[in-house]
Amino acid sequence: SDAVQLIEKRPFDGWDSVDEFLAESELTGLSDDVKKNAKGYLGVDSSFFELDAQVLVDDSRVRIRSLLQSTNRETVTVVRRRFGGISERVSDRSAE
């Protein structure tokens, strides 16, 4: 679907602006009025971040996944934390 394609081609650091997002080819079928109305509900920044880590203590390994929120870039609140076994993690993005 167009939505899946749009998410799959999302830039690594996200879109620089809402206008850049709305200019994507998957959204060309939207009228200018729809795009104008949508702008009030869209943003390209977030206060939410995900931490996905593996902790190794002696011979034990645990996976920790946390959803974090920071509204001021100085303090962080843990919204959700999950502890679990290690599962294969496949990253489709690189920091390059």
BATIMAR-105034 format. One record per atom (N, C-alpha, C): residue number from 1; atom name; z, x, y; residue in one letter. Coordinates in pm, whole numbers. Layout:
N
kolmar seq:NUM; atom:CA; pz:Z; px:X; py:Y; type:a .
...
This chain:
96
kolmar seq:1; atom:N; pz:0; px:84; py:-119; type:s .
kolmar seq:1; atom:CA; pz:0; px:0; py:0; type:s .
kolmar seq:1; atom:C; pz:0; px:88; py:125; type:s .
kolmar seq:2; atom:N; pz:-31; px:26; py:237; type:d .
kolmar seq:2; atom:CA; pz:-31; px:100; py:364; type:d .
kolmar seq:2; atom:C; pz:108; px:154; py:397; type:d .
kolmar seq:3; atom:N; pz:211; px:77; py:365; type:a .
kolmar seq:3; atom:CA; pz:348; px:122; py:396; type:a .
kolmar seq:3; atom:C; pz:383; px:247; py:318; type:a .
kolmar seq:4; atom:N; pz:346; px:251; py:191; type:v .
kolmar seq:4; atom:CA; pz:374; px:368; py:108; type:v .
kolmar seq:4; atom:C; pz:298; px:489; py:161; type:v .
kolmar seq:5; atom:N; pz:171; px:470; py:195; type:q .
kolmar seq:5; atom:CA; pz:91; px:580; py:248; type:q .
kolmar seq:5; atom:C; pz:149; px:632; py:379; type:q .
kolmar seq:6; atom:N; pz:194; px:541; py:463; type:l .
kolmar seq:6; atom:CA; pz:252; px:579; py:592; type:l .
kolmar seq:6; atom:C; pz:376; px:665; py:573; type:l .
kolmar seq:7; atom:N; pz:464; px:625; py:482; type:i .
kolmar seq:7; atom:CA; pz:586; px:702; py:455; type:i .
kolmar seq:7; atom:C; pz:552; px:836; py:390; type:i .
kolmar seq:8; atom:N; pz:455; px:837; py:298; type:e .
kolmar seq:8; atom:CA; pz:419; px:962; py:230; type:e .
kolmar seq:8; atom:C; pz:361; px:1065; py:325; type:e .
kolmar seq:9; atom:N; pz:294; px:1023; py:431; type:k .
kolmar seq:9; atom:CA; pz:235; px:1121; py:523; type:k .
kolmar seq:9; atom:C; pz:322; px:1145; py:648; type:k .
kolmar seq:10; atom:N; pz:444; px:1093; py:644; type:r .
kolmar seq:10; atom:CA; pz:538; px:1117; py:754; type:r .
kolmar seq:10; atom:C; pz:555; px:1266; py:775; type:r .
kolmar seq:11; atom:N; pz:549; px:1313; py:900; type:p .
kolmar seq:11; atom:CA; pz:572; px:1455; py:926; type:p .
kolmar seq:11; atom:C; pz:712; px:1497; py:880; type:p .
kolmar seq:12; atom:N; pz:726; px:1623; py:839; type:f .
kolmar seq:12; atom:CA; pz:854; px:1673; py:788; type:f .
kolmar seq:12; atom:C; pz:968; px:1645; py:886; type:f .
kolmar seq:13; atom:N; pz:946; px:1668; py:1014; type:d .
kolmar seq:13; atom:CA; pz:1049; px:1645; py:1115; type:d .
kolmar seq:13; atom:C; pz:1040; px:1507; py:1178; type:d .
kolmar seq:14; atom:N; pz:961; px:1419; py:1120; type:g .
kolmar seq:14; atom:CA; pz:945; px:1284; py:1174; type:g .
kolmar seq:14; atom:C; pz:844; px:1280; py:1287; type:g .
kolmar seq:15; atom:N; pz:822; px:1162; py:1339; type:w .
kolmar seq:15; atom:CA; pz:728; px:1146; py:1451; type:w .
kolmar seq:15; atom:C; pz:799; px:1183; py:1580; type:w .
kolmar seq:16; atom:N; pz:723; px:1238; py:1675; type:d .
kolmar seq:16; atom:CA; pz:781; px:1279; py:1803; type:d .
kolmar seq:16; atom:C; pz:810; px:1162; py:1895; type:d .
kolmar seq:17; atom:N; pz:736; px:1052; py:1877; type:s .
kolmar seq:17; atom:CA; pz:755; px:935; py:1963; type:s .
kolmar seq:17; atom:C; pz:715; px:809; py:1888; type:s .
kolmar seq:18; atom:N; pz:759; px:695; py:1940; type:v .
kolmar seq:18; atom:CA; pz:720; px:567; py:1881; type:v .
kolmar seq:18; atom:C; pz:570; px:548; py:1895; type:v .
kolmar seq:19; atom:N; pz:514; px:590; py:2009; type:d .
kolmar seq:19; atom:CA; pz:369; px:578; py:2030; type:d .
kolmar seq:19; atom:C; pz:292; px:657; py:1924; type:d .
kolmar seq:20; atom:N; pz:340; px:777; py:1891; type:e .
kolmar seq:20; atom:CA; pz:275; px:858; py:1787; type:e .
kolmar seq:20; atom:C; pz:280; px:785; py:1653; type:e .
kolmar seq:21; atom:N; pz:392; px:723; py:1622; type:f .
kolmar seq:21; atom:CA; pz:405; px:647; py:1498; type:f .
kolmar seq:21; atom:C; pz:308; px:529; py:1497; type:f .
kolmar seq:22; atom:N; pz:304; px:454; py:1607; type:l .
kolmar seq:22; atom:CA; pz:218; px:335; py:1613; type:l .
kolmar seq:22; atom:C; pz:69; px:370; py:1614; type:l .
kolmar seq:23; atom:N; pz:36; px:496; py:1642; type:a .
kolmar seq:23; atom:CA; pz:-105; px:539; py:1642; type:a .
kolmar seq:23; atom:C; pz:-155; px:574; py:1502; type:a .
kolmar seq:24; atom:N; pz:-67; px:573; py:1402; type:e .
kolmar seq:24; atom:CA; pz:-108; px:606; py:1265; type:e .
kolmar seq:24; atom:C; pz:-215; px:509; py:1216; type:e .
kolmar seq:25; atom:N; pz:-308; px:560; py:1137; type:s .
kolmar seq:25; atom:CA; pz:-422; px:481; py:1091; type:s .
kolmar seq:25; atom:C; pz:-380; px:356; py:1012; type:s .
kolmar seq:26; atom:N; pz:-267; px:363; py:943; type:e .
kolmar seq:26; atom:CA; pz:-221; px:248; py:865; type:e .
kolmar seq:26; atom:C; pz:-178; px:131; py:954; type:e .
kolmar seq:27; atom:N; pz:-158; px:156; py:1082; type:l .
kolmar seq:27; atom:CA; pz:-112; px:51; py:1174; type:l .
kolmar seq:27; atom:C; pz:-220; px:5; py:1270; type:l .
kolmar seq:28; atom:N; pz:-342; px:52; py:1251; type:t .
kolmar seq:28; atom:CA; pz:-451; px:15; py:1344; type:t .
kolmar seq:28; atom:C; pz:-485; px:-133; py:1339; type:t .
kolmar seq:29; atom:N; pz:-449; px:-201; py:1232; type:g .
kolmar seq:29; atom:CA; pz:-476; px:-344; py:1221; type:g .
kolmar seq:29; atom:C; pz:-383; px:-431; py:1304; type:g .
kolmar seq:30; atom:N; pz:-279; px:-373; py:1359; type:l .
kolmar seq:30; atom:CA; pz:-185; px:-449; py:1442; type:l .
kolmar seq:30; atom:C; pz:-241; px:-467; py:1582; type:l .
kolmar seq:31; atom:N; pz:-221; px:-584; py:1638; type:s .
kolmar seq:31; atom:CA; pz:-268; px:-609; py:1775; type:s .
kolmar seq:31; atom:C; pz:-181; px:-533; py:1874; type:s .
kolmar seq:32; atom:N; pz:-233; px:-514; py:1994; type:d .
kolmar seq:32; atom:CA; pz:-157; px:-446; py:2099; type:d .
kolmar seq:32; atom:C; pz:-29; px:-522; py:2132; type:d .
kolmar seq:33; atom:N; pz:-34; px:-657; py:2128; type:d .
kolmar seq:33; atom:CA; pz:85; px:-736; py:2156; type:d .
kolmar seq:33; atom:C; pz:194; px:-713; py:2052; type:d .
kolmar seq:34; atom:N; pz:154; px:-707; py:1925; type:v .
kolmar seq:34; atom:CA; pz:251; px:-682; py:1818; type:v .
kolmar seq:34; atom:C; pz:313; px:-544; py:1836; type:v .
kolmar seq:35; atom:N; pz:230; px:-443; py:1865; type:k .
kolmar seq:35; atom:CA; pz:282; px:-308; py:1885; type:k .
kolmar seq:35; atom:C; pz:377; px:-303; py:2004; type:k .
kolmar seq:36; atom:N; pz:341; px:-372; py:2112; type:k .
kolmar seq:36; atom:CA; pz:426; px:-373; py:2232; type:k .
kolmar seq:36; atom:C; pz:562; px:-437; py:2200; type:k .
kolmar seq:37; atom:N; pz:561; px:-548; py:2128; type:n .
kolmar seq:37; atom:CA; pz:686; px:-614; py:2092; type:n .
kolmar seq:37; atom:C; pz:768; px:-529; py:1995; type:n .
kolmar seq:38; atom:N; pz:701; px:-460; py:1904; type:a .
kolmar seq:38; atom:CA; pz:770; px:-377; py:1804; type:a .
kolmar seq:38; atom:C; pz:842; px:-259; py:1868; type:a .
kolmar seq:39; atom:N; pz:787; px:-208; py:1978; type:k .
kolmar seq:39; atom:CA; pz:847; px:-90; py:2043; type:k .
kolmar seq:39; atom:C; pz:994; px:-109; py:2076; type:k .
kolmar seq:40; atom:N; pz:1034; px:-231; py:2108; type:g .
kolmar seq:40; atom:CA; pz:1173; px:-258; py:2141; type:g .
kolmar seq:40; atom:C; pz:1268; px:-244; py:2023; type:g .
kolmar seq:41; atom:N; pz:1213; px:-244; py:1903; type:y .
kolmar seq:41; atom:CA; pz:1294; px:-238; py:1782; type:y .
kolmar seq:41; atom:C; pz:1280; px:-107; py:1707; type:y .
kolmar seq:42; atom:N; pz:1195; px:-19; py:1754; type:l .
kolmar seq:42; atom:CA; pz:1166; px:105; py:1683; type:l .
kolmar seq:42; atom:C; pz:1226; px:225; py:1755; type:l .
kolmar seq:43; atom:N; pz:1258; px:327; py:1680; type:g .
kolmar seq:43; atom:CA; pz:1305; px:453; py:1736; type:g .
kolmar seq:43; atom:C; pz:1268; px:566; py:1641; type:g .
kolmar seq:44; atom:N; pz:1264; px:686; py:1691; type:v .
kolmar seq:44; atom:CA; pz:1227; px:801; py:1607; type:v .
kolmar seq:44; atom:C; pz:1341; px:901; py:1592; type:v .
kolmar seq:45; atom:N; pz:1460; px:862; py:1634; type:d .
kolmar seq:45; atom:CA; pz:1576; px:948; py:1615; type:d .
kolmar seq:45; atom:C; pz:1677; px:873; py:1529; type:d .
kolmar seq:46; atom:N; pz:1769; px:945; py:1473; type:s .
kolmar seq:46; atom:CA; pz:1867; px:883; py:1385; type:s .
kolmar seq:46; atom:C; pz:2001; px:952; py:1401; type:s .
kolmar seq:47; atom:N; pz:2104; px:875; py:1379; type:s .
kolmar seq:47; atom:CA; pz:2238; px:933; py:1377; type:s .
kolmar seq:47; atom:C; pz:2287; px:949; py:1233; type:s .
kolmar seq:48; atom:N; pz:2200; px:918; py:1136; type:f .
kolmar seq:48; atom:CA; pz:2236; px:927; py:995; type:f .
kolmar seq:48; atom:C; pz:2168; px:1045; py:928; type:f .
kolmar seq:49; atom:N; pz:2242; px:1112; py:839; type:f .
kolmar seq:49; atom:CA; pz:2192; px:1228; py:768; type:f .
kolmar seq:49; atom:C; pz:2242; px:1222; py:624; type:f .
kolmar seq:50; atom:N; pz:2164; px:1276; py:532; type:e .
kolmar seq:50; atom:CA; pz:2207; px:1279; py:392; type:e .
kolmar seq:50; atom:C; pz:2232; px:1422; py:348; type:e .
kolmar seq:51; atom:N; pz:2345; px:1443; py:284; type:l .
kolmar seq:51; atom:CA; pz:2380; px:1571; py:224; type:l .
kolmar seq:51; atom:C; pz:2370; px:1555; py:74; type:l .
kolmar seq:52; atom:N; pz:2293; px:1641; py:10; type:d .
kolmar seq:52; atom:CA; pz:2279; px:1640; py:-136; type:d .
kolmar seq:52; atom:C; pz:2311; px:1782; py:-182; type:d .
kolmar seq:53; atom:N; pz:2426; px:1798; py:-248; type:a .
kolmar seq:53; atom:CA; pz:2472; px:1933; py:-283; type:a .
kolmar seq:53; atom:C; pz:2521; px:1939; py:-427; type:a .
kolmar seq:54; atom:N; pz:2516; px:2059; py:-482; type:q .
kolmar seq:54; atom:CA; pz:2574; px:2086; py:-613; type:q .
kolmar seq:54; atom:C; pz:2690; px:2183; py:-592; type:q .
kolmar seq:55; atom:N; pz:2803; px:2149; py:-650; type:v .
kolmar seq:55; atom:CA; pz:2922; px:2232; py:-639; type:v .
kolmar seq:55; atom:C; pz:2950; px:2292; py:-777; type:v .
kolmar seq:56; atom:N; pz:2965; px:2424; py:-780; type:l .
kolmar seq:56; atom:CA; pz:2991; px:2494; py:-906; type:l .
kolmar seq:56; atom:C; pz:3129; px:2559; py:-897; type:l .
kolmar seq:57; atom:N; pz:3218; px:2519; py:-988; type:v .
kolmar seq:57; atom:CA; pz:3351; px:2576; py:-997; type:v .
kolmar seq:57; atom:C; pz:3370; px:2621; py:-1141; type:v .
kolmar seq:58; atom:N; pz:3384; px:2752; py:-1161; type:d .
kolmar seq:58; atom:CA; pz:3388; px:2810; py:-1296; type:d .
kolmar seq:58; atom:C; pz:3264; px:2765; py:-1373; type:d .
kolmar seq:59; atom:N; pz:3283; px:2692; py:-1482; type:d .
kolmar seq:59; atom:CA; pz:3169; px:2647; py:-1562; type:d .
kolmar seq:59; atom:C; pz:3134; px:2501; py:-1536; type:d .
kolmar seq:60; atom:N; pz:3198; px:2440; py:-1440; type:s .
kolmar seq:60; atom:CA; pz:3174; px:2298; py:-1411; type:s .
kolmar seq:60; atom:C; pz:3083; px:2283; py:-1289; type:s .
kolmar seq:61; atom:N; pz:2988; px:2194; py:-1301; type:r .
kolmar seq:61; atom:CA; pz:2895; px:2168; py:-1192; type:r .
kolmar seq:61; atom:C; pz:2895; px:2019; py:-1162; type:r .
kolmar seq:62; atom:N; pz:2907; px:1983; py:-1035; type:v .
kolmar seq:62; atom:CA; pz:2910; px:1843; py:-993; type:v .
kolmar seq:62; atom:C; pz:2813; px:1825; py:-878; type:v .
kolmar seq:63; atom:N; pz:2747; px:1711; py:-878; type:r .
kolmar seq:63; atom:CA; pz:2656; px:1678; py:-769; type:r .
kolmar seq:63; atom:C; pz:2729; px:1585; py:-672; type:r .
kolmar seq:64; atom:N; pz:2716; px:1614; py:-544; type:i .
kolmar seq:64; atom:CA; pz:2776; px:1532; py:-439; type:i .
kolmar seq:64; atom:C; pz:2665; px:1488; py:-345; type:i .
kolmar seq:65; atom:N; pz:2659; px:1358; py:-323; type:r .
kolmar seq:65; atom:CA; pz:2563; px:1304; py:-226; type:r .
kolmar seq:65; atom:C; pz:2642; px:1225; py:-123; type:r .
kolmar seq:66; atom:N; pz:2624; px:1260; py:4; type:s .
kolmar seq:66; atom:CA; pz:2698; px:1193; py:111; type:s .
kolmar seq:66; atom:C; pz:2603; px:1143; py:218; type:s .
kolmar seq:67; atom:N; pz:2632; px:1025; py:269; type:l .
kolmar seq:67; atom:CA; pz:2562; px:972; py:385; type:l .
kolmar seq:67; atom:C; pz:2654; px:996; py:504; type:l .
kolmar seq:68; atom:N; pz:2605; px:1070; py:602; type:l .
kolmar seq:68; atom:CA; pz:2685; px:1109; py:717; type:l .
kolmar seq:68; atom:C; pz:2629; px:1046; py:843; type:l .
kolmar seq:69; atom:N; pz:2717; px:1020; py:940; type:q .
kolmar seq:69; atom:CA; pz:2673; px:968; py:1069; type:q .
kolmar seq:69; atom:C; pz:2737; px:1050; py:1180; type:q .
kolmar seq:70; atom:N; pz:2654; px:1087; py:1277; type:s .
kolmar seq:70; atom:CA; pz:2702; px:1159; py:1395; type:s .
kolmar seq:70; atom:C; pz:2634; px:1101; py:1517; type:s .
kolmar seq:71; atom:N; pz:2713; px:1044; py:1607; type:t .
kolmar seq:71; atom:CA; pz:2656; px:985; py:1728; type:t .
kolmar seq:71; atom:C; pz:2659; px:1080; py:1846; type:t .
kolmar seq:72; atom:N; pz:2733; px:1190; py:1834; type:n .
kolmar seq:72; atom:CA; pz:2745; px:1281; py:1948; type:n .
kolmar seq:72; atom:C; pz:2712; px:1426; py:1914; type:n .
kolmar seq:73; atom:N; pz:2667; px:1452; py:1792; type:r .
kolmar seq:73; atom:CA; pz:2632; px:1586; py:1745; type:r .
kolmar seq:73; atom:C; pz:2750; px:1683; py:1743; type:r .
kolmar seq:74; atom:N; pz:2872; px:1632; py:1761; type:e .
kolmar seq:74; atom:CA; pz:2991; px:1717; py:1755; type:e .
kolmar seq:74; atom:C; pz:3084; px:1678; py:1641; type:e .
kolmar seq:75; atom:N; pz:3091; px:1549; py:1610; type:t .
kolmar seq:75; atom:CA; pz:3175; px:1502; py:1501; type:t .
kolmar seq:75; atom:C; pz:3089; px:1425; py:1401; type:t .
kolmar seq:76; atom:N; pz:3134; px:1424; py:1276; type:v .
kolmar seq:76; atom:CA; pz:3061; px:1357; py:1170; type:v .
kolmar seq:76; atom:C; pz:3156; px:1265; py:1095; type:v .
kolmar seq:77; atom:N; pz:3109; px:1147; py:1063; type:t .
kolmar seq:77; atom:CA; pz:3184; px:1051; py:983; type:t .
kolmar seq:77; atom:C; pz:3113; px:1034; py:850; type:t .
kolmar seq:78; atom:N; pz:3189; px:1036; py:742; type:v .
kolmar seq:78; atom:CA; pz:3131; px:1011; py:610; type:v .
kolmar seq:78; atom:C; pz:3122; px:860; py:592; type:v .
kolmar seq:79; atom:N; pz:3000; px:810; py:578; type:v .
kolmar seq:79; atom:CA; pz:2977; px:668; py:556; type:v .
kolmar seq:79; atom:C; pz:2990; px:635; py:409; type:v .
kolmar seq:80; atom:N; pz:2936; px:722; py:324; type:r .
kolmar seq:80; atom:CA; pz:2939; px:700; py:180; type:r .
kolmar seq:80; atom:C; pz:2937; px:835; py:110; type:r .
kolmar seq:81; atom:N; pz:3009; px:846; py:0; type:r .
kolmar seq:81; atom:CA; pz:3006; px:969; py:-79; type:r .
kolmar seq:81; atom:C; pz:3000; px:931; py:-226; type:r .
kolmar seq:82; atom:N; pz:2911; px:997; py:-298; type:r .
kolmar seq:82; atom:CA; pz:2898; px:972; py:-442; type:r .
kolmar seq:82; atom:C; pz:2913; px:1103; py:-517; type:r .
kolmar seq:83; atom:N; pz:2992; px:1098; py:-621; type:f .
kolmar seq:83; atom:CA; pz:3008; px:1213; py:-709; type:f .
kolmar seq:83; atom:C; pz:2942; px:1178; py:-840; type:f .
kolmar seq:84; atom:N; pz:2874; px:1274; py:-900; type:g .
kolmar seq:84; atom:CA; pz:2811; px:1244; py:-1027; type:g .
kolmar seq:84; atom:C; pz:2762; px:1369; py:-1095; type:g .
kolmar seq:85; atom:N; pz:2712; px:1349; py:-1216; type:g .
kolmar seq:85; atom:CA; pz:2657; px:1460; py:-1291; type:g .
kolmar seq:85; atom:C; pz:2529; px:1510; py:-1228; type:g .
kolmar seq:86; atom:N; pz:2483; px:1621; py:-1278; type:i .
kolmar seq:86; atom:CA; pz:2361; px:1681; py:-1227; type:i .
kolmar seq:86; atom:C; pz:2242; px:1612; py:-1289; type:i .
kolmar seq:87; atom:N; pz:2152; px:1572; py:-1205; type:s .
kolmar seq:87; atom:CA; pz:2024; px:1520; py:-1252; type:s .
kolmar seq:87; atom:C; pz:1916; px:1605; py:-1188; type:s .
kolmar seq:88; atom:N; pz:1800; px:1605; py:-1249; type:e .
kolmar seq:88; atom:CA; pz:1692; px:1687; py:-1195; type:e .
kolmar seq:88; atom:C; pz:1655; px:1635; py:-1057; type:e .
kolmar seq:89; atom:N; pz:1644; px:1724; py:-962; type:r .
kolmar seq:89; atom:CA; pz:1610; px:1687; py:-826; type:r .
kolmar seq:89; atom:C; pz:1476; px:1748; py:-793; type:r .
kolmar seq:90; atom:N; pz:1380; px:1666; py:-761; type:v .
kolmar seq:90; atom:CA; pz:1247; px:1713; py:-727; type:v .
kolmar seq:90; atom:C; pz:1225; px:1690; py:-579; type:v .
kolmar seq:91; atom:N; pz:1200; px:1796; py:-506; type:s .
kolmar seq:91; atom:CA; pz:1175; px:1786; py:-363; type:s .
kolmar seq:91; atom:C; pz:1026; px:1791; py:-338; type:s .
kolmar seq:92; atom:N; pz:978; px:1693; py:-262; type:d .
kolmar seq:92; atom:CA; pz:836; px:1692; py:-229; type:d .
kolmar seq:92; atom:C; pz:812; px:1747; py:-89; type:d .
kolmar seq:93; atom:N; pz:916; px:1802; py:-31; type:r .
kolmar seq:93; atom:CA; pz:902; px:1859; py:104; type:r .
kolmar seq:93; atom:C; pz:961; px:1999; py:105; type:r .
kolmar seq:94; atom:N; pz:911; px:2080; py:195; type:s .
kolmar seq:94; atom:CA; pz:966; px:2214; py:207; type:s .
kolmar seq:94; atom:C; pz:1004; px:2238; py:352; type:s .
kolmar seq:95; atom:N; pz:1084; px:2337; py:374; type:a .
kolmar seq:95; atom:CA; pz:1129; px:2370; py:509; type:a .
kolmar seq:95; atom:C; pz:1032; px:2463; py:578; type:a .
kolmar seq:96; atom:N; pz:917; px:2484; py:519; type:e .
kolmar seq:96; atom:CA; pz:821; px:2577; py:578; type:e .
kolmar seq:96; atom:C; pz:749; px:2516; py:695; type:e .
